[in-house]
């Protein structure tokens, strides 16, 4: 019986403390013996038993013989149908909720995630198969060698294929449209190059006028600094919910916080010295600022005193209430029962808010929080708050110095701190931008000249410092023009746009400068006597289309990123797309004109940076004007043939020929690198390596974290880093969470039963019951405490057994007495005459409890509880009642919880808190659980309009579907790349190979994110999309070079001989195998070899190195977010993309690239055959006509 007695009481809640009644009536008893002992102990002065009672649970024989028997009264279970208790007081009465997934628990096989285990299993099987295949090949090769039928080609490949001798291929009829399109693009770039180089003054002047005009829009630039407006879409439900919350309940507080911890993590923080020191320091809070006092701006629940959440408020901020002998006991008592130590603002201070450990003797830190009213629409009020916060920061900094003397760590934060620290980081990072541009300028100037300057006079001519500087200025102009253009439109910018786009456009834009200059250098070496406009036309025809494809795809990637519905991300993508587009146009026009002028300067032997100074030099290969005109016309006839090698003088225009930087790379690639990686036995090994790399990267995907840690966004050395560390280490409660109910008429009984939980008559799946059950499984729900329910407390306030709560003045009551047969008196109060409520401290003799004798009576059936106008009559009084002497008064805890008018309640919230959230994963899981709980409530109460809100929710909306969004965007990006390349390259197979390579790059980027601690969030998601565009830049040039590559397999150039060679292909015509399959293989190999040799040097010198220089500077930024999400990501991409483009892509093309062979045109070392490909003859005729006219 004793056990049943205890069990029937142990779960009863005491709403005033959101705790258990057993803590009060049973001293926190955990079983029936502790409970009865507490009741029986003699404590006459403390409201306990006036004499000692010792309860007996068993009787001995002597006691039985004396006639004593154990009491055996009937004890009803708390879920008894007749005497059923509410769910909040009886676990057995509670509903059974659906299963909830533990978001922290993931599928694993041992310690390995299931996905990684699956990938590794497949990878092991693949390795076994590949190993077996390699063993088979080795044995087959050995067998062929023994039989004499096998001829190795590894040593002969380099000899047989010369990258300087070509075969052209003509497309089939079905592909004529793509051929014409590609020829049109090539010819358009050639004509554009010739026009810009012929009329440089007009082009440069027009470009400057347009760029500067657009840049004027910068004066209209507006920076968005509000984090919510940056990271949350206006259409996002969480943002709409927040607006609703702020409109009905006010904006969330401005929070000022100090966390004091012991330097020795194992040493308790509390001693009399620390306590007395803190009491003294806290007194200074009121008047930190001479103009603005804390009382002017703080939150006052009772409109009297500020809400300061500190252990000192247990004693009303007065140290005289404790002393050196009793402070420990009193502080512990208050922590155990906060309702007995109410601060002046009358809200219990839970120990979780104040201490890192509820046991004061073991606490190593305490927290002090000040709540300041927030109204962002009131500019004057906001300025006052910021002024006080700046004074608070200075005061807290003095605490840091004093704390060091007391062996204490002081961490602090104000509402304005984060914005100021982020701006400080931004101001510092301007230097990084300048250094990056300066480094790129130096490299560009040296590399474009092809050789380091030396003491010779000729060296002063051959440098390209002026051209390099102009190239950097063009990039800056494209950034300012883009920013100005969108500022005119009214698109708001952000700090991240201002800081990142200059790096991004520099990394993207500088590549084209190198590619154009390198291509012109090659043309000039082979045809030095051609006019400069014709040479530039050749160069633009060769390199322009691939630059065009790269720009189109990069712009497409940025436009695709606008699908991320976050203003900061979307605006960043729009600004970037504009900058890349403008930069491409300026480089294809203005830079080409500047290049023509610089080339004229060089050929006129004028000093770089001082063109008025001429260096005398001997022109080795100077020719007559007539001879030059002849070569120009011949070149015009041949310009339709891509990347021809012209036989002639190869000396430079002055002195002895110097190897160009790109040519140095190309020579190494041609002589050593390409023959090695494209060797017959090397290629399978390299492919095996990339397959292993791909599998390992996939297996690392589960290790990618989500979120954006606030500490990463801060500059190194920021005081907020210590603050966030202290929050994670010591703050013992999670953020508050509010379940907001909209537009529910709580005056009706039906709706009251949907919300309440204190009465058995409440719906089984009421809001209170559901939230109570979620609290009981807090590991899955992350709900840390019982939900405060204003409706339950309001109805409990009406309980006539609570004689200090709802009371009427007896003098104002009008009684209607009904004498029953048993002489009982039923009393009804005529509320139409509005009896007056007693004040909280009115004498008992003058007052009558409101529901004393009420008909129907107050009880668990809820029949007697008020509805309609009666409800609002009582409610309007309750919401004004303080918490003393009745702890159920509504003013302090609920005055801000209910949006109401005199006659109606429009909205209200039910408050609880999350468990302590100590990582980004915790925050994401808490938000997801809140969504699940709301969906659960709507499932059981479909008519209830409810949402959950917490101050951090709007920042974590992105993580609900970020995985699907990431895969969707990257899949869309890869699909766009394939489609655009297929159309503009005219080759499905080559485009597919390139797309597969880019997909491999992105998968390996995912693995690198896991290894290098780069979390997935909106910033990194946009960067991944950008990485797709940058990967295109690494791969497109080799792919296009492969597509247009020409090789020679036959010695006879006649069409009849080539046809016979193709039909009757045997060892007489070639040293290759006699099978058609071997011919196709050799053609692919040769095209891949030529493509790698032709543009491989440009990829190393003009793309990889330039990007590395620009990005490496970011490693030295103060901002951790720059280091992690820009330096690490882009550096990893550059390395991964360079390896893939220079190793994997040529190998894949050598296996699976297109052939597109129908007819063959051969260069025999003396002249080209007449067929120049579709569109080539027409372009040659037009160009020849223009050349004759001009020359």
BABANU-14996 format. One line per 4 residues: for each residue x, y, z of C-alpha. Coordinates in steps of 0.5 Angstrom, whole numbers, plus 2048, in hexadecimal, padded with zeros to 3 digits. Each point is the difference from the previous one (the first is absolute). Example, Ala and Ser with C-alpha at 12.3 -4.5 7.8 and 13.67 -1.06 7.14 Angstrom:
BEGIN
819,7F7,810  802,807,7FE
END
This chain:
BEGIN
800,800,800  806,805,802  803,7FF,7F9  7F9,801,7FC
7FF,806,805  807,803,7FD  7FF,7FE,7F9  7F9,803,800
804,807,802  807,800,7FD  7FE,802,7F9  7FC,806,802
802,807,7FE  801,806,803  7FF,805,7FB  803,806,803
807,7FD,800  7FE,7FC,7FA  803,7FA,804  7FD,7FB,805
7FB,800,806  804,7FB,803  806,805,800  7FC,804,805
7FC,7FB,804  805,7FA,800  806,804,800  802,7FD,7F9
7FF,7F9,803  801,7FA,7FA  7FC,7FB,804  7FB,7FE,805
804,800,806  804,806,7FF  7F9,804,7FE  7FD,7FD,807
806,801,804  800,808,7FE  7F9,800,802  801,7FD,806
806,804,802  7FF,805,806  800,807,7FD  7FB,804,804
804,807,7FE  800,7FE,7F9  7F9,7FE,7FE  802,7F9,801
7FD,7FA,805  7FF,803,808  803,7FA,802  804,7FA,7FE
7FC,7FB,7FC  804,7F9,7FE  7FC,7FC,7FB  800,7F9,800
800,7FB,7F9  800,7FA,804  7FE,7FD,807  803,7FB,804
7FD,7FA,804  7FF,804,806  7FD,806,7FD  7FB,7FC,7FC
7FE,7FD,807  7FF,806,803  7FB,801,7FA  803,805,7FC
7FF,7FF,7F8  803,804,7FA  7FB,804,7FD  7FD,7FE,7F9
7FC,805,7FD  7FE,800,7F9  805,804,7FC  7FE,802,7F9
805,800,7FA  801,807,7FD  7FD,7FE,7FA  7FA,7FD,803
7FA,801,7FB  7FC,803,806  805,804,803  805,801,7FB
806,806,801  802,804,7FA  806,7FE,7FC  804,805,803
7FF,7FD,806  800,7F8,7FE  804,7FD,7FB  7FB,7FA,7FF
7FB,806,7FE  804,802,7FB  7FF,7FF,7F8  805,7FC,7FC
803,804,7FB  803,7FD,7F9  807,7FE,800  805,806,7FF
807,7FF,7FD  806,801,804  804,805,7FB  806,800,804
800,7F8,7FF  803,7FE,7F9  800,7F9,7FC  807,7FD,801
803,7FA,7FF  805,800,806  803,807,800  7FF,800,7F9
7FA,804,7FD  7FC,7FB,7FC  800,804,7FA  808,800,800
800,7F9,802  7FC,7FE,7F9  804,805,7FC  807,7FC,803
7FD,7F9,7FF  7FE,802,7F8  807,803,800  804,7FA,803
7FC,7FC,7FB  802,804,7FA  807,800,802  800,7F9,800
7FD,800,7F9  805,805,7FE  806,7FC,803  7FD,7FA,7FC
800,803,7FA  807,803,800  802,7F9,802  7FD,7FE,7F9
803,805,7FC  807,7FF,803  7FF,7F8,7FE  7FD,802,7F9
806,805,7FF  805,7FA,802  7FC,7FB,7FB  800,805,7FA
807,802,801  802,7F8,800  7FC,7FF,7FA  803,806,7FD
7FA,803,7FE  800,806,805  803,806,7FF  801,805,805
7FE,807,7FE  802,804,807  807,801,7FD  7FD,802,7F9
7FB,804,802  804,807,801  804,7FE,7F9  7F9,7FF,7FC
7FC,806,802  803,807,7FF  7FC,805,803  802,805,7FB
7FD,7FC,7FA  7F8,7FF,7FF  7FB,7FD,7FD  7F9,803,800
7F9,7FD,800  7FA,802,7FD  7F9,7FE,803  7FA,7FD,7FE
7FA,803,7FC  7FC,7FF,806  805,804,804  801,806,7FB
7FB,805,805  805,7FF,805  806,801,7FC  7FD,806,7FD
7FF,803,807  807,7FF,802  803,802,7FA  7FC,807,801
802,800,807  807,800,7FE  800,804,7FA  7FC,805,804
806,801,805  805,800,7FB  7FC,806,7FD  7FF,803,807
807,7FF,801  802,804,7FA  7FB,806,801  803,801,807
807,800,7FE  7FF,804,7FA  7FC,805,803  803,800,807
7FE,807,802  7F9,800,7FF  7FF,7F9,803  804,802,806
7FD,807,801  7F9,7FD,7FF  801,7FB,805  803,805,805
7FA,804,7FF  7FB,7FB,801  803,7FD,806  801,806,804
7F9,802,7FF  7FE,7F9,803  805,801,805  7FC,807,802
7FB,7FC,803  804,7FE,806  7FE,807,803  7F9,7FC,801
803,7FA,803  7FC,7FE,806  803,7FB,805  7FC,7FB,804
802,7FE,806  7FA,7FD,804  802,7F9,801  7F8,7FE,7FF
800,804,7F9  806,7FD,7FE  7FF,7F8,801  7F9,7FF,800
7FB,801,7FA  7FA,805,801  7FC,7FA,7FE  802,7FB,805
7FB,7FD,805  805,801,805  801,807,7FF  7F8,802,7FF
800,7FC,807  805,805,803  7FC,806,7FD  7FA,7FE,803
803,7FE,807  803,807,800  7FA,804,7FE  7FC,7FC,805
805,7FF,806  805,805,7FF  807,7FF,7FD  805,7FC,804
804,803,805  807,803,7FF  804,7FB,804  806,803,804
804,7FA,804  806,7FF,804  803,7F9,801  805,7FF,806
804,7FA,801  805,7FD,804  807,800,7FC  801,7F9,803
7FB,7FC,7FD  7FF,7FB,806  800,806,806  7F9,802,802
7FF,807,7FE  7FC,802,806  804,803,807  7FE,806,804
805,804,7FC  7FD,7FF,7FA  7F9,801,802  802,806,804
804,803,7F9  7FA,7FE,7FC  7FB,804,804  804,806,800
801,800,7F8  7F9,7FE,7FF  7FE,807,803  803,804,7FB
7FB,7FD,7FA  7FB,805,802  804,806,7FE  806,7FE,7FB
7FE,805,7FB  7FF,808,803  7FB,801,7FB  7FC,7F9,7FF
7FE,7FC,807  7FF,7F9,800  7F9,802,802  7FE,804,7FA
801,7FA,7FB  7FF,7F9,804  7FB,7FB,800  7FB,801,806
7FB,7FA,801  7FC,804,806  802,807,7FD  804,801,806
807,7FD,800  805,7FE,7FB  800,7F8,7FE  807,7FE,802
801,7F9,800  806,7FF,805  801,7FC,807  800,807,803
7F9,801,7FF  7FE,7FA,804  802,805,806  7FD,806,7FC
807,803,7FE  801,801,808  807,7FD,803  7FD,801,807
7FB,7FB,7FF  806,7FA,800  806,800,804  807,7FC,800
7FD,7FB,804  7F9,7FE,7FD  801,802,7F8  801,7F9,7FE
7FA,7FD,804  7FC,806,7FD  802,800,7F9  7FF,7F8,800
7F9,801,803  7FE,805,7FB  803,7FC,7FA  7FC,7FA,802
7F9,804,801  800,806,7FC  7F9,802,802  802,801,807
805,805,7FE  7FD,805,7FB  803,806,7FD  7FD,806,800
7FD,7FF,7F9  7FD,7FA,803  802,7FB,7FB  803,7FA,803
808,7FF,7FE  801,7F9,7FE  807,7FE,802  801,7FD,7F8
800,807,7FE  805,802,805  805,7FB,802  804,7FA,7FC
7FE,7FB,805  7FA,800,805  804,7FE,806  803,807,802
806,7FD,803  802,7FD,7F9  7FF,806,7FC  805,802,7FC
7FD,806,7FC  7FA,805,801  7FC,804,7FB  7FD,807,800
7FB,802,7FB  7FD,807,7FF  7FA,800,7FC  7FF,807,7FC
7F9,802,7FC  801,7FF,7F9  7FC,804,7FA  804,801,7FA
7FB,805,7FD  802,805,806  806,803,7FE  801,804,806
7FF,7FA,804  805,7FC,7FC  805,805,801  7FF,801,808
801,7F8,800  806,800,7FC  803,806,804  7FF,7FC,806
803,7FA,7FD  806,803,7FE  801,802,808  7FF,7F9,802
805,7FE,7FB  805,805,803  7FE,7FD,807  800,7F9,7FE
807,801,7FE  802,803,807  7FD,7FA,803  805,7FC,7FB
806,803,803  7FD,7FF,807  7FE,7F9,7FF  808,7FE,7FF
802,803,806  7FA,7FB,804  802,7FA,7FB  7F9,801,7FC
7FF,800,7F9  7FB,805,7FE  7FC,7FF,7F9  7FB,805,7FE
7FB,802,7FA  7FB,806,7FE  7FB,800,7FB  804,805,7FC
807,7FC,801  7FF,7FB,7FA  7FF,805,7FB  806,804,802
804,7FB,800  7FE,7FD,7F9  801,807,7FD  807,801,804
802,7F9,7FC  7FD,803,7F9  804,807,801  807,7FC,801
7FF,7FB,7FA  800,806,7FC  808,7FF,800  7FF,7F9,7FE
7FC,802,7FA  806,805,7FE  805,7FB,801  7FD,7FB,7FC
7FF,805,7FA  807,802,801  803,7F9,800  7FC,7FF,7FA
802,806,7FC  808,7FE,802  7FF,7F9,7FD  7FC,802,7FA
805,805,7FE  805,7FB,801  7FD,7FA,7FD  7FD,804,7FA
807,802,7FE  802,7F9,800  806,801,804  803,804,806
803,807,7FE  808,800,800  805,805,7FF  7FF,801,7F8
7FD,805,7FD  7FC,7FB,7FC  7FD,7FE,806  7FD,807,802
7FC,7FF,7F9  7FD,7F9,801  7FD,801,807  7F9,801,800
7FF,804,807  7FB,805,7FC  7FC,7FA,7FD  800,7FC,807
7FD,807,803  7FB,801,7FB  7FE,7F9,801  7FF,801,807
7FC,806,7FF  7FC,7FD,7FC  7FE,7FB,805  7FF,805,805
7FB,804,7FB  7FC,7FA,7FF  7FF,800,807  7FE,807,801
7FC,800,7FA  7FC,7FA,803  7FF,803,807  7FE,807,7FC
7FB,7FC,7FC  7FC,7FD,805  801,805,805  7FC,805,7FA
7FB,7FA,800  7FF,800,808  803,7F9,802  803,801,806
807,7FE,801  804,7FC,806  806,800,804  802,7F9,7FD
7FE,803,7F9  805,806,801  806,7FB,802  7FF,7FA,7FC
7FE,802,7F9  807,804,7FF  803,7F9,802  7FC,7FC,7FC
800,804,7F9  807,801,801  801,7F8,800  7FB,7FF,7FA
802,806,7FC  808,800,800  800,7F9,7FD  7FD,803,7F9
806,805,800  805,7FB,800  7FD,7FC,7FB  7FF,805,7FB
807,803,801  803,7F9,800  7FC,7FE,7F9  802,807,7FD
807,7FE,802  800,7F9,7FD  7FD,803,7F9  806,806,800
805,7FA,801  7FE,7FD,7FA  7FD,806,7FC  804,806,802
7FF,804,7FA  7F9,7FF,800  7FC,807,801  7FE,800,808
7F9,801,7FE  800,7F9,7FC  804,7FD,806  7FB,802,805
7FB,7FD,7FC  803,7FA,7FF  801,800,808  7F9,802,801
7FD,7FA,7FC  804,7FB,803  7FF,802,807  7FA,804,800
7FB,7FB,800  802,7FC,806  801,806,804  7F8,802,7FD
7FE,7F9,802  804,801,807  7FC,806,801  7F9,7FE,7FE
801,7FA,805  803,804,806  7FA,805,7FF  7FB,7FB,800
803,7FD,806  7FF,806,804  7F9,801,7FD  7FE,7F9,802
803,802,807  7FA,805,800  7FB,7FA,801  803,801,808
7FA,804,803  805,804,805  801,807,7FE  807,800,802
801,7FA,7FB  7FC,802,7FB  803,807,7FF  807,7FE,801
7FE,7FB,7FA  7FD,806,7FC  806,805,801  805,7FA,7FE
7FC,7FE,7FA  800,808,7FE  808,800,802  802,7FA,7FC
7FC,802,7FA  802,807,7FF  807,7FE,802  800,7FB,7FA
7FD,806,7FB  806,804,802  805,7FB,7FF  7FE,7FE,7F9
7FF,807,7FE  804,805,804  806,7FC,802  801,7FD,7F9
801,808,7FE  805,801,806  803,7F9,7FE  801,803,7F8
803,807,803  805,7FC,804  802,7FB,7FB  801,806,7FB
804,803,806  804,7FA,800  801,800,7F9  802,807,800
805,7FE,805  7FD,805,805  802,800,807  7FA,7FD,805
7FD,805,804  804,806,7FC  7FE,7FF,7F9  803,806,7FE
807,7FD,801  802,7FC,7FA  805,7FA,801  804,7FF,7F9
800,7F9,7FE  802,7FC,7FA  7FA,7FD,7FC  802,7F9,7FE
7FA,7FE,7FC  7FE,807,7FD  7FC,7FF,7F9  7FE,804,7FB
7F9,803,800  7FE,7FC,7FA  802,7FA,803  7FD,801,806
7F9,801,7FC  801,7FA,7FD  801,7FC,807  7FA,804,802
7FC,7FD,7FB  802,7F9,800  7FF,800,808  7F9,803,7FE
7FF,7FA,7FC  802,7FB,805  7FD,803,806  7FA,7FC,7FF
804,7FA,802  801,800,808  807,800,803  804,7FF,7FA
807,800,800  804,805,7FB  806,7FE,7FE  805,806,800
804,804,804  7FF,7FF,807  805,806,803  7FD,805,804
7FF,807,7FE  806,802,804  807,7FD,801  800,7F8,802
7F9,7FD,801  7FF,7FF,808  7FB,7FA,802  7FA,802,802
7FD,7FE,807  7FB,7FC,7FD  804,7FD,7FB  805,7FD,806
7FA,7FD,803  7FE,7FD,7F9  807,7FD,7FF  800,7FD,806
7F9,7FD,7FF  802,7FE,7F9  806,7FD,801  7FF,7FC,807
7F9,801,803  7FB,7FE,7FA  804,7FA,7FE  800,7FE,807
7F9,800,802  7FD,7FE,7F9  805,7FA,800  7FC,7FA,7FF
802,7FD,807  7FF,806,804  7F9,802,7FE  7FD,7FA,803
804,801,807  7FE,808,800  7F9,7FE,7FF  800,7FB,805
803,806,805  7FA,804,7FE  7FB,7FB,801  803,7FF,807
800,807,802  7F9,801,7FD  7FE,7FA,805  803,803,806
7FD,807,7FF  7F9,7FD,7FF  802,7FC,807  801,807,803
7FA,803,7FF  7FC,7FE,806  806,804,804  7FE,807,7FD
7FD,804,805  7FA,805,800  800,807,802  804,806,801
803,801,807  800,807,802  807,800,802  802,7FF,7F9
7FD,806,7FE  804,804,805  807,803,7FF  806,7FD,803
801,802,807  7F9,803,801  7FD,800,807  7FA,7FD,7FE
803,7F9,7FE  802,7FF,808  7F8,802,801  7FE,7FB,7FB
805,7FB,803  7FD,801,807  7F9,800,7FE  801,7F9,7FD
804,7FE,806  7FC,803,806  7F9,802,7FE  7FC,7FB,803
7F9,801,7FC  7FE,800,7F9  7FD,806,7FC  7F8,801,802
7FB,7FD,7FB  7F9,803,7FF  7FA,7FC,7FE  7FC,806,7FD
7F8,7FE,7FF  7FD,805,7FB  7F9,802,800  7FD,7FB,805
7FA,803,804  802,7FD,807  7F9,802,802  7FD,7FA,7FE
800,7FA,804  802,7FC,7FA  806,804,7FE  802,800,808
800,7F8,800  805,801,7FA  805,804,804  7FF,7FE,807
804,7FA,804  7FE,801,807  7F9,7FD,800  7FE,7F9,7FE
7FB,803,7FC  805,803,7FB  801,7FC,7F9  804,7FA,801
805,803,7FA  7FF,807,802  806,805,7FF  802,800,807
800,7F8,800  804,7FF,7FA  805,805,802  801,7FD,807
801,7F9,7FC  805,803,7FC  804,803,806  800,7F9,803
804,7FE,7FA  804,806,800  806,7FC,7FD  7FC,7FF,7FA
7FC,807,800  805,804,803  7FB,803,805  803,801,806
7FB,802,805  7F8,800,801  7FD,805,7FB  7FD,806,804
7F8,800,7FF  7FD,807,801  7F9,7FD,7FF  801,7FA,806
803,806,804  7FA,804,7FF  7FB,7FB,802  805,7FE,806
800,807,802  7F8,7FF,801  800,7FA,804  7FC,802,807
805,7FC,804  806,805,7FF  7FD,806,804  806,805,7FE
7FE,800,7F9  7FA,802,7FC  7FC,803,806  7FA,805,7FF
7FE,806,805  7FA,7FD,805  7FD,807,7FF  7FF,800,7F9
7FD,7F9,800  7F9,7FF,7FE  7FE,7F9,803  7FA,7FB,7FD
7FF,7FB,805  7FD,7FA,7FF  7FE,7FC,807  800,7F8,7FE
7FC,7FB,803  807,7FE,804  801,808,802  806,800,7FB
801,807,7FD  801,801,7F9  803,807,7FE  800,803,7F9
803,806,7FF  7FD,805,7FB  806,802,7FC  7FC,805,7FC
800,805,806  808,7FF,800  802,7FE,807  807,804,802
806,7FC,800  804,800,807  807,803,7FF  806,7FB,801
801,802,808  7F9,802,802  7FE,7FC,807  7FD,7FA,7FF
7FA,802,804  7FE,805,7FB  800,7FB,7FA  7FD,7F9,7FD
803,7FB,7FB  7FD,801,7FA  7FD,7F9,7FF  7FE,7FF,807
7F9,7FD,7FF  800,801,7F9  7FB,7FC,7FC  802,7FC,7FC
806,7FE,805  807,801,7FE  803,7F9,7FF  803,7FB,7FB
7FA,800,7FB  801,807,7FE  7F9,801,800  800,806,805
806,804,7FD  7FF,806,7FC  7FE,801,7F9  7FE,806,7FB
800,807,804  801,7FC,807  806,7FE,7FD  803,807,7FE
7FD,803,807  805,7FB,804  805,800,7FB  801,808,800
801,800,807  805,7FA,800  805,803,7FB  801,806,805
801,7FC,806  807,7FF,803  803,7FA,802  800,802,807
7FD,7FD,805  7FC,7FC,7FA  806,7FD,7FC  7FB,7FE,7FA
7FF,808,7FF  800,801,7F8  804,807,800  807,7FE,801
800,7F9,7FC  7FB,801,7FB  7FF,808,7FE  804,7FF,7FA
7FD,7F9,7FE  7F9,802,7FE  7FE,805,7FA  7F9,802,802
7FB,806,800  7FB,801,806  7FB,7FB,7FD  804,7FB,7FC
807,7FC,800  803,800,7F9  806,7FC,801  804,7FD,806
807,7FC,801  801,7FA,804  808,801,802  805,7FA,802
807,800,7FE  805,7FB,7FC  805,7FC,804  807,803,800
802,801,7F8  808,7FF,800  801,800,7F8  7FD,801,7FA
7FD,7F9,7FF  7FD,801,807  7FD,807,7FD  7FE,7FD,7F9
7FD,7FA,804  7FC,804,805  7FD,804,7FA  7FE,7FA,7FC
7FD,7FD,807  7FB,806,801  7FE,7FF,7F9  7FE,7F9,801
7FD,802,807  7FB,805,7FC  7FE,7FB,7FB  7FF,7FB,805
7FB,805,804  7FD,802,7F9  7FF,7F8,7FF  7FC,7FF,806
7FD,807,800  7FE,802,7F9  7FD,806,802  805,803,804
804,806,7FC  807,7FF,803  808,801,7FF  806,800,804
805,805,801  807,802,803  804,805,7FF  805,7FC,7FC
7FB,7FC,7FB  801,805,7FB  807,7FF,7FF  7FF,7F8,800
7FB,800,7FB  805,7FE,7FA  802,7FA,803  7F9,7FC,800
801,7FF,7F8  807,802,7FF  802,7F9,7FE  7FB,7FF,7FB
801,807,7FD  807,7FF,800  800,7FA,7FC  7FA,803,7FB
804,806,7FF  807,7FC,7FE  7FC,7FC,7FC  7FD,806,7FC
807,803,800  803,7F9,7FD  7FA,800,7FB  800,807,7FD
808,7FF,7FF  7FE,7FA,7FC  7FB,803,7FC  804,806,7FF
806,7FD,7FE  7FD,7FB,7FB  7FD,805,7FC  806,805,800
805,7FA,7FF  7FC,7FC,7FC  802,7FA,803  7FC,7FC,805
805,7FB,802  805,805,801  7FB,804,804  7FE,7FA,804
807,7FE,802  801,808,802  7FA,7FF,804  802,7FA,803
807,803,802  7FC,806,803  7FC,7FB,804  806,7FD,803
803,806,802  7FA,802,804  7FF,7F9,803  808,801,802
7FE,807,803  7FB,7FD,804  805,7FB,803  805,806,801
7FA,804,804  800,7FA,805  807,800,801  801,807,800
7FB,802,805  7FC,804,7FB  7F8,800,802  7FB,800,7FB
7FB,806,801  7FE,806,7FB  807,802,7FF  803,7FA,7FE
7FA,7FE,7FC  801,806,7FC  808,7FF,800  7FE,7F9,7FD
7FC,802,7FA  806,805,7FF  805,7FA,800  7FC,7FD,7FB
801,806,7FB  807,801,802  801,7F8,7FF  7FE,802,7F9
805,805,7FF  805,7FA,801  7FD,7FB,7FC  7FD,804,7FA
806,802,7FC  803,7F9,800  7F9,7FD,7FE  800,805,7FA
807,7FF,7FE  7FE,7F9,800  7FA,801,7FC  804,804,7FA
806,7FC,801  804,7FE,7F9  805,7FA,7FF  803,7FD,7FB
800,7F8,7FF  801,800,7F8  806,803,7FC  7FC,800,7F9
7FC,806,800  7FB,7FF,7FA  7F9,7FF,802  800,7F9,7FC
806,7FE,803  7FD,802,807  7FA,7FC,7FE  804,7FA,7FE
804,800,807  7FA,801,804  7FC,7FA,7FD  806,7FB,7FF
804,802,806  806,7FC,802  807,800,802  802,802,7FA
7FD,807,801  801,800,807  804,7FD,806  7FA,7FF,804
7FB,7FA,800  7FC,7FE,7FA  7F9,800,804  7FC,806,7FF
7FF,800,807  807,802,801  800,805,7FB  7FA,803,804
804,7FF,807  807,804,7FC  7FC,806,7FE  7FD,801,807
807,7FF,803  803,805,7FB  7FA,805,801  801,800,807
807,800,800  800,807,7FB  7FA,803,805  805,7FF,806
806,803,7FD  7FC,805,7FC  7FD,803,806  803,7FD,806
805,805,801  7FA,805,800  7FD,7FD,806  806,7FF,804
803,807,7FF  7F9,804,7FE  7FB,7FD,805  803,7FC,805
806,804,802  7FC,806,800  7FA,7FE,804  805,7FD,805
803,807,801  7F9,804,801  7FD,7FB,804  806,7FE,805
800,807,802  7FA,7FF,804  803,7FB,804  803,806,804
7F9,803,801  7FE,802,807  7F9,7FD,7FF  7FF,7F9,801
7FA,7FF,7FB  805,803,7FB  805,7FB,801  7FB,7FA,801
7FB,801,7FB  804,804,7FA  807,7FE,801  7FF,7F9,802
7FB,7FF,7FB  803,803,7FA  807,7FE,802  7FD,7F9,800
7FD,801,7F9  806,802,7FD  804,7FA,802  7FB,7FB,7FE
7FD,803,7FA  807,801,7FD  802,7F9,802  7F9,7FE,7FC
801,804,7FA  808,7FE,7FF  7FF,7F9,802  7F9,7FD,800
7FD,804,7FA  806,7FE,7FB  7FF,7F9,802  7F9,800,7FF
800,803,7FA  805,7FB,7FD  7FB,7FB,802  7F9,803,7FE
801,806,7FD  7FD,801,7F9  803,7FF,7F9  7FB,803,7FB
804,7FE,7FA  7FD,800,7F9  806,803,7FC  807,801,802
804,806,7FE  808,800,801  805,805,801  806,7FD,7FC
805,805,803  800,804,7FA  7F9,803,7FF  7F9,7FE,802
7FA,7FD,7FC  7FB,804,7FD  7FA,7FD,805  800,805,806
7FA,7FD,804  7F9,803,7FF  800,807,801  807,801,7FF
800,802,7F8  7FB,805,801  804,803,806  806,800,7FC
7FD,803,7FA  7FD,806,805  807,801,803  804,800,7FA
7FB,805,7FD  801,804,807  808,7FF,800  800,803,7F8
7FC,806,802  804,802,806  807,7FE,7FE
END
